[in-house]
């Protein structure tokens, strides 16, 4: 819990958006570990699903924050793999 407070302080003070995003991800992973430890101590393993959903929501939220705050497009560009861009001529079959 003390580490969560330190990371929360870093989220408040952090000068950049990336610092805040990393601290939010760290808080969500620490909370999920607390949930998993509670499940282990109680012997009630139904909390594992809750921790898993919490981690997935944190991951999707982090991706959304990056999508909103980073400029530019998110197109797939791999050098040497032509034809995967979806633009240009359609493939023609010569049967």
C-alpha positions in Angstrom: 0.0 0.0 0.0 2.9 2.4 0.7 4.3 1.7 -2.8 0.9 2.6 -4.3 1.0 5.9 -2.4 4.6 6.6 -3.8 3.5 5.8 -7.3 0.4 8.0 -6.9 2.6 10.9 -5.8 4.6 10.3 -9.0 1.4 10.4 -11.0 0.5 13.8 -9.5 4.0 15.3 -9.8 5.0 13.7 -13.1 5.9 16.3 -15.6 4.9 14.3 -18.7 1.9 12.3 -19.8 4.0 9.2 -20.1 5.1 9.5 -16.5 1.5 9.6 -15.5 0.5 6.7 -17.8 3.3 4.5 -16.4 2.3 5.3 -12.8 -1.3 4.5 -13.5 -0.2 1.1 -15.0 1.9 0.5 -12.0 -1.0 1.2 -9.6 -3.3 -1.1 -11.5 -0.7 -3.9 -11.4 -0.1 -3.4 -7.7 -3.8 -3.5 -7.0 -4.2 -6.7 -9.0 -1.4 -8.3 -7.0 -3.2 -7.3 -3.8 -6.3 -8.9 -5.1 -4.4 -12.1 -6.0 -2.8 -12.2 -2.6 -6.2 -11.8 -0.9 -7.5 -14.7 -3.0 -4.5 -16.9 -2.0 -4.9 -16.0 1.7 -8.6 -16.7 1.8 -8.5 -19.7 -0.4 -11.3 -18.2 -2.5 -10.0 -18.4 -6.0 -13.0 -16.5 -7.5 -11.0 -13.3 -7.1 -8.5 -14.4 -9.7 -11.1 -13.6 -12.4 -11.6 -10.2 -10.9 -7.9 -9.5 -10.9 -7.6 -10.7 -14.5 -10.4 -8.4 -15.7 -8.9 -5.6 -13.7 -5.5 -6.1 -15.5 -7.2 -6.3 -18.9 -9.1 -3.1 -18.3 -5.9 -1.4 -17.2 -4.2 -2.5 -20.4 -7.0 -1.4 -22.7 -7.2 1.9 -20.8 -3.5 2.4 -21.3 -3.8 1.7 -25.0 -6.7 4.1 -25.3 -4.8 6.9 -23.5 -1.8 6.3 -25.8 -4.2 6.4 -28.8 -5.7 9.7 -27.8 -2.5 11.4 -26.7 -0.1 10.4 -29.4 -0.2 12.2 -32.7 -0.1 10.5 -36.0 -1.7 7.5 -37.5 -1.5 3.9 -36.3 -1.1 2.2 -39.6 0.8 -1.1 -39.9 4.0 -0.4 -41.7 6.4 -3.3 -42.1 9.3 -2.9 -44.5 9.6 -5.7 -47.0 6.0 -6.9 -46.6 4.2 -5.3 -49.5 0.5 -5.9 -50.0 -0.6 -5.7 -46.4 -1.4 -2.0 -46.4 -4.8 -2.4 -47.9 -4.3 0.4 -50.4 -3.6 0.2 -54.1 -4.6 -2.4 -56.6 -6.8 -5.2 -55.8 -5.5 -8.7 -56.3 -6.6 -10.3 -59.5 -6.9 -14.0 -60.0 -6.0 -15.4 -63.5 -7.8 -18.7 -63.6 
